[in-house]
């Protein structure tokens, strides 16, 4: 399971769709295969015909590379989903996709070998069956050259020794040489908008069935203040490199959380991200090529730059509402918790800076014990900071917000609304010198409450309608 606040839904192309379906659904090839599911038309014959028509069309086009026979989504699930019936889980996600896009699907529910990643493989077709299919059978051997063009005789595809040239092919008499039983590929399935739509659809489905608010996920927003982390695939030779890369990205993301709580505008954070990370990374790639260590250093330097801005930045004083708005009071309490935590992080960071300075000055033959003591203190302090960062995120999640950023957005909008209300109330009292009628005052308060409630909903991940018990019984 992907660790973090964001969902993991990845699409990939398949050049051997039948082989891939066998791999994900064969119990002899999967150690932890829990359930499989196919839509009504997704028979082995369907996938065989789909692969053949794709290959024939690809060959006729003369395109280079591999023929794409189908596509696949991998959907990471919260570990709590093991409590549901496995057949119900895989059927739920497959039928949601099938109902929306109307294409045939085959899916399987797995755990990885370490049982840390509960996930679904969902293979789907980019084509639909035609109502009136057309299949052509070869009346004699059919010869095709390297470009996939039909040739009349075998001699036209052989070399001087009579051997068939590489890239040429023969379709024997009696076999299918051309078929049109499927529609054209739907170009929508190649678009980024489609992948984004599916990620949002599956993320909503996951959030509908999780039991704890802390398990709710959101789709990572490209171009936002955070940096995405990467999935470490099975037997990935670059696992250690990706893990180190993710650690640097998470350092940046945690520092962003502190910056948002301290009131640093998103525009300032995005500017630092653009200038100190994106642009410097591009310059580095142009000059040196892709060097992971250099990228991580760029991210850490940007984090330090943002940290300096946090130390200098102070929030303007906030007016205290004169109206009884329980929701606003709850938000103020939450902001107080976050600010207290961020203050502790700042003080701890200053302590670490001081310890590092002492360590750099502790030189000489007889300073070994002192250096060892300082290194131990630094290590313990950094562990404490990591705990504080995680706690900062959990404080927001426990109150129903997907992350610190979404809460701060709602808080800033709500603060502005309360300030406007107080100004309007003072202006009214100055003008009239008396209270408004009780009914009008209550109406005004109700209006403010309604707006505040709407702003809060923008930042919270509301649970979807609960599933019927019969469709999602507990497995144990």
C-alpha positions in Angstrom: 0.0 0.0 0.0 1.3 3.4 -0.9 2.1 5.3 2.3 0.9 8.9 2.5 -2.1 11.1 1.9 -2.5 10.4 -1.8 -4.0 7.5 -3.6 -2.0 5.3 -6.0 -3.7 4.4 -9.3 -1.3 3.8 -12.2 -2.1 3.0 -15.8 0.2 1.0 -18.1 0.2 -0.3 -21.7 0.0 -4.0 -22.5 1.7 -5.6 -25.5 0.6 -9.1 -24.6 -2.9 -8.7 -23.1 -3.7 -12.5 -22.9 -0.3 -13.2 -21.2 -0.8 -10.4 -18.7 -4.3 -11.7 -17.8 -2.9 -15.2 -17.3 -0.1 -13.8 -15.1 -2.4 -11.8 -12.7 -5.1 -14.5 -12.5 -3.1 -17.7 -12.4 -2.8 -19.1 -8.8 0.3 -21.0 -9.8 2.0 -17.7 -10.7 0.7 -15.6 -7.7 1.5 -16.4 -4.1 -1.3 -14.3 -2.7 -4.1 -14.3 -5.3 -7.4 -13.8 -3.5 -10.1 -13.3 -6.2 -10.6 -12.7 -9.9 -13.4 -11.2 -11.8 -14.3 -10.8 -15.5 -17.1 -8.8 -17.1 -19.6 -10.9 -19.1 -17.9 -10.6 -22.5 -14.3 -10.9 -21.3 -13.8 -14.5 -22.3 -10.4 -16.0 -23.3 -11.6 -15.9 -26.9 -12.4 -12.2 -26.6 -8.9 -11.4 -25.6 -7.4 -13.7 -28.2 -9.4 -12.0 -31.0 -8.6 -8.5 -29.6 -4.9 -9.3 -29.6 -5.0 -10.7 -33.2 -6.9 -7.7 -34.6 -4.6 -5.2 -32.9 -1.6 -7.0 -34.2 -2.9 -7.2 -37.8 -3.8 -3.5 -37.7 -0.4 -2.6 -36.2 1.5 -4.6 -38.9 -0.5 -3.0 -41.7 0.3 0.4 -40.3 4.0 -0.1 -40.6 4.5 1.5 -37.2 7.7 0.9 -35.2 7.8 -0.3 -31.6 5.4 -2.7 -29.9 1.7 -3.2 -30.6 -0.5 -2.1 -27.7 -3.2 -4.8 -27.2 -4.8 -3.4 -24.1 -4.3 -1.3 -21.0 -4.1 -2.0 -17.2 -4.8 0.0 -14.0 -3.1 -1.0 -10.7 -5.2 0.3 -7.8 -3.6 0.3 -4.3 -6.1 -0.3 -1.5 -6.0 0.6 2.2 -5.0 -2.5 4.2 -8.3 -2.3 6.1 -10.0 -3.5 2.9 -8.9 -7.1 3.9 -12.0 -7.1 6.2 -14.3 -7.2 3.2 -15.2 -10.2 1.1 -12.5 -10.5 -1.6 -15.0 -11.4 -4.4 -17.0 -8.3 -3.5 -14.0 -6.0 -3.5 -12.7 -7.0 -7.0 -16.2 -7.0 -8.5 -17.0 -3.6 -7.1 -14.1 -1.8 -8.7 -14.4 -3.7 -12.0 -18.1 -3.1 -12.4 -17.7 0.6 -11.5 -15.2 0.9 -14.4 -17.2 -1.3 -16.8 -20.4 0.7 -16.1 -18.7 4.0 -16.7 -16.7 3.2 -19.9 -18.6 0.2 -21.3 -15.5 -1.9 -22.2 -14.7 -5.5 -21.2 -12.4 -6.0 -18.2 -10.5 -8.8 -16.4 -9.3 -8.1 -12.8 -7.5 -9.8 -9.9 -7.0 -8.9 -6.2 -3.5 -9.5 -4.8 -1.1 -9.0 -2.0 2.6 -8.7 -2.7 5.0 -11.3 -1.2 5.6 -9.2 2.0 1.8 -8.6 2.3 2.4 -4.9 2.5 0.6 -3.9 -0.7 -3.1 -4.9 -1.1 -4.0 -4.1 -4.7 -6.2 -4.7 -7.8 -4.9 -5.3 -11.3 -7.7 -4.3 -13.8 -7.0 -5.0 -17.5 -9.4 -3.4 -20.0 -9.9 -3.3 -23.8 -9.7 0.0 -25.7 -12.1 -1.5 -28.3 -15.7 -2.8 -28.3 -17.2 -5.6 -30.4 -18.9 -4.5 -33.6 -22.5 -5.5 -34.1 -21.7 -6.7 -37.6 -18.1 -8.1 -37.5 -16.2 -8.9 -40.7 -13.5 -11.7 -40.8 -11.5 -12.6 -44.0 -9.9 -16.0 -44.3 -6.8 -16.5 -46.6 -7.7 -18.6 -49.7 -4.0 -19.1 -50.2 -0.7 -18.2 -48.4 -0.5 -14.4 -47.8 3.0 -12.7 -47.9 3.8 -9.5 -46.1 7.1 -7.4 -46.3 8.9 -5.5 -43.6 6.4 -2.6 -43.8 3.4 -4.9 -43.5 2.5 -4.5 -47.1 0.9 -7.5 -49.0 3.1 -9.1 -51.6 1.9 -11.5 -54.3 4.7 -14.1 -54.1 7.0 -15.6 -51.5 10.0 -14.6 -53.6 9.3 -10.9 -52.9 10.0 -11.4 -49.2 13.0 -13.7 -49.4 16.7 -12.9 -49.6 19.2 -14.3 -52.2 19.5 -17.6 -50.3 15.7 -18.1 -50.3 15.3 -17.3 -46.6 12.4 -15.1 -45.4 13.8 -11.7 -44.5 13.6 -10.4 -41.0 10.4 -8.5 -40.4 8.5 -10.3 -43.2 5.8 -12.8 -42.5 3.5 -15.4 -44.0 -0.2 -16.0 -43.1 -1.0 -19.6 -44.1 -4.0 -20.6 -46.2 -7.1 -21.0 -44.1 -6.1 -18.6 -41.3 -7.5 -15.1 -40.7 -5.5 -12.4 -42.6 -7.9 -9.5 -41.9 -10.6 -9.1 -39.3 -12.9 -6.2 -38.3 -14.8 -7.5 -35.3 -13.9 -4.5 -33.1 -14.4 -0.8 -33.2 -11.4 1.5 -33.6 -9.4 2.2 -30.4 -11.0 4.9 -28.3 -8.5 7.8 -28.2 -9.9 9.0 -24.9 -8.1 6.1 -23.2 -4.7 7.5 -24.2 -5.4 11.0 -22.7 -4.1 12.3 -19.4 -7.7 13.5 -18.6 -8.9 10.0 -18.7 -6.3 8.7 -16.3 -7.0 11.6 -14.0 -10.8 10.9 -14.1 -10.2 7.2 -13.3 -7.9 8.1 -10.4 -10.6 10.4 -8.9 -13.3 7.8 -9.5 -11.3 5.0 -7.7 -10.2 7.3 -4.9 -13.8 8.3 -4.2 -14.7 4.6 -4.2 -12.0 3.8 -1.6 -13.0 6.7 0.6 -16.6 5.5 0.5 -15.7 2.2 2.2 -12.8 3.1 4.6 -13.8 3.1 8.3 -11.4 5.6 9.6 -11.1 9.2 8.5 -7.3 9.0 8.7 -7.4 6.3 5.9 -9.1 8.6 3.4 -7.1 9.5 0.4 -6.9 12.3 -2.2 -5.6 12.5 -5.8 -2.3 14.1 -6.0 -2.6 17.5 -7.7 0.1 18.2 -10.2 1.5 21.7 -10.0 0.7 22.1 -6.3 2.9 22.9 -3.4 3.8 19.3 -2.6 6.3 17.0 -4.4 5.0 13.5 -5.4 6.7 10.4 -4.1 7.4 7.4 -6.4 6.2 3.8 -6.2 8.9 1.2 -5.6 8.0 -1.7 -7.9 8.8 -5.4 -7.4 12.5 -6.2 -7.8 13.3 -2.7 -8.8 17.1 -2.4 -9.2 16.8 1.3 -8.3 14.8 0.7 -5.1 17.5 2.3 -2.8 17.8 5.3 -5.1 14.0 5.8 -5.2 13.8 5.4 -1.5 16.4 8.1 -0.9 14.7 10.3 -3.5 11.3 9.9 -1.7 12.9 10.8 1.6 14.1 14.1 0.2 10.6 14.8 -1.3 8.9 14.0 2.0 11.3 16.5 3.8 10.1 19.2 1.4 6.4 18.2 1.9 6.7 18.3 5.7 8.4 21.7 5.6 5.5 22.9 3.3 3.1 21.9 6.0 4.9 24.0 8.6 5.0 27.0 6.1 1.2 26.8 5.5 0.5 26.7 9.2 2.7 29.7 9.8 0.8 31.6 7.2 3.3 31.6 4.3 1.1 32.2 1.2 0.8 29.4 -1.3 2.0 31.7 -4.0 5.3 32.2 -2.1 5.7 28.4 -1.7 4.9 27.7 -5.3 7.5 30.4 -6.4 10.2 28.7 -4.3 9.3 25.3 -5.7 9.4 26.7 -9.3 12.6 28.6 -8.9 14.6 26.5 -6.5 13.5 23.0 -7.6 11.9 22.9 -11.0 14.2 25.4 -12.8 17.4 24.3 -11.1 16.6 20.7 -11.8 16.2 21.5 -15.5 19.4 23.4 -15.5 21.2 20.5 -13.9 19.8 18.0 -16.4 20.9 20.2 -19.3 24.4 20.6 -17.9 25.1 17.2 -16.3 22.2 14.8 -17.3 20.0 13.2 -14.6 22.0 12.7 -11.4 19.8 11.5 -8.5 22.2 12.8 -5.8 22.2 16.3 -7.4 18.4 16.3 -7.5 18.1 15.4 -3.9 20.5 18.1 -2.9 18.5 20.6 -5.0 15.3 19.6 -3.0 17.1 19.9 0.3 18.5 23.3 -0.5 15.0 24.4 -1.5 13.7 23.0 1.8 16.3 25.0 3.7 15.4 28.1 1.7 11.7 27.7 2.6 12.7 27.0 6.2 14.4 30.4 6.4 11.3 32.1 5.1 9.2 30.4 7.8 11.5 31.7 10.5 11.1 35.3 9.2 7.4 35.1 8.5 4.8 36.1 11.1 1.1 35.8 10.9 -0.9 39.1 11.2 -3.1 39.4 14.3 -6.5 37.8 13.9 -9.7 39.5 15.1 -11.8 37.5 17.6 -15.3 37.0 16.4 -18.1 38.5 18.6 -20.6 36.0 17.5 -21.3 32.5 18.8 -20.0 30.3 15.9 -19.0 26.9 17.3 -17.5 25.8 14.0 -15.2 28.9 13.9 -14.1 28.2 17.5 -13.3 24.6 16.6 -11.2 25.8 13.7 -9.4 28.2 15.9 -8.6 25.5 18.4 -7.2 23.3 15.6 -5.1 26.1 14.2 -3.7 26.7 17.7 -2.7 23.0 17.9 -1.0 23.2 14.5 0.8 26.5 15.4 2.0 25.1 18.7 3.4 22.0 16.9 5.1 24.1 14.2 6.7 26.3 16.9 8.1 23.2 18.6 9.5 22.2 15.2 11.1 25.6 14.7 12.7 25.5 18.1 14.0 22.0 17.6 15.4 22.9 14.2 17.3 25.8 15.8 18.7 23.4 18.5 19.9 21.1 15.7 21.6 24.0 13.9 23.3 24.9 17.2 24.4 21.3 17.8 25.8 21.1 14.3 27.7 24.3 14.8 29.2 22.8 18.0 30.1 19.6 16.1 31.9 21.5 13.4 34.0 23.3 16.1 34.8 20.2 18.0 38.1 19.3 16.3 41.2 17.8 17.6 42.6 14.5 18.9 40.8 14.7 22.3 37.4 15.8 21.0 36.2 12.3 20.0 34.0 11.8 23.0 32.5 15.2 22.6 31.8 14.7 18.9 30.2 11.3 19.6 27.9 12.9 22.2 26.9 15.7 19.8 26.2 13.3 17.0 23.9 11.3 19.3 22.1 14.4 20.3 21.7 15.5 16.7 20.3 12.1 15.7 17.8 12.1 18.5 16.7 15.6 17.7 16.2 14.7 14.1 14.0 11.7 15.1 12.0 14.1 17.3 11.5 16.5 14.4 10.3 13.7 12.1 7.7 12.6 14.8 6.6 16.2 15.1 6.1 16.5 11.3 4.0 13.3 11.2 2.0 14.6 14.2 1.3 17.9 12.4 -0.3 16.0 9.5 -2.3 13.7 11.8 -3.7 16.6 13.8 -5.4 17.9 10.6 -6.5 14.4 9.5 -8.1 13.7 12.9 -10.4 16.6 12.4 -11.5 15.4 9.0 -9.2 17.3 6.7 -7.2 15.5 4.0 -4.0 17.5 4.8 -2.7 20.7 6.3 -3.0 22.6 3.1 -6.8 22.0 2.7 -7.4 23.1 6.3 -5.4 26.3 6.0 -7.4 27.1 2.8 -10.7 26.8 4.7 -9.3 28.6 7.7 -8.2 31.6 5.7 -11.6 31.9 3.9 -13.5 31.5 7.2 -11.3 34.1 8.9 -12.0 36.6 6.2 -15.7 35.9 6.4 -15.8 36.4 10.2 -13.8 39.7 9.9 -16.2 41.0 7.3 -19.1 40.0 9.6 -17.6 42.0 12.6 -17.0 45.0 10.4 -20.6 45.0 9.2 -21.8 44.6 12.7 -19.8 47.5 14.0 -20.9 49.7 11.1 -24.5 48.8 11.8 -24.2 49.7 15.5 -22.6 53.0 14.7 -25.3 53.9 12.3 -28.3 52.8 14.3 -27.1 53.1 17.9 -29.3 50.2 18.8 -29.5 46.4 18.3 -31.3 45.0 15.4 -34.4 43.0 15.9 -33.7 39.5 17.3 -35.1 37.8 14.2 -32.8 39.8 11.8 -29.7 39.1 14.0 -30.5 35.4 14.1 -30.9 35.4 10.3 -27.5 37.1 9.9 -25.8 34.5 12.1 -27.5 31.7 10.3 -26.2 33.0 7.0 -22.6 33.2 8.3 -22.9 29.7 9.7 -24.1 28.4 6.4 -21.2 30.0 4.5 -18.7 28.8 7.0 -20.1 25.3 6.8 -19.8 25.4 3.0 -16.1 26.5 3.2 -15.3 23.7 5.6 -16.8 21.1 3.2 -14.3 22.3 0.5 -11.4 21.1 2.6 -12.9 18.0 4.1 -13.2 14.6 2.4 -16.8 13.8 3.0 -17.7 10.1 3.2 -19.8 8.8 0.4 -23.0 7.0 0.8 -22.4 3.7 2.8 -22.5 0.5 0.9 -25.3 -2.0 1.4 -24.2 -4.6 4.0 -25.0 -7.5 1.7 -22.5 -6.4 -0.9 -19.6 -5.7 1.4 -19.9 -8.3 4.3 -16.9 -8.7 6.4 -14.7 -11.6 5.5 -13.8 -12.3 9.1 
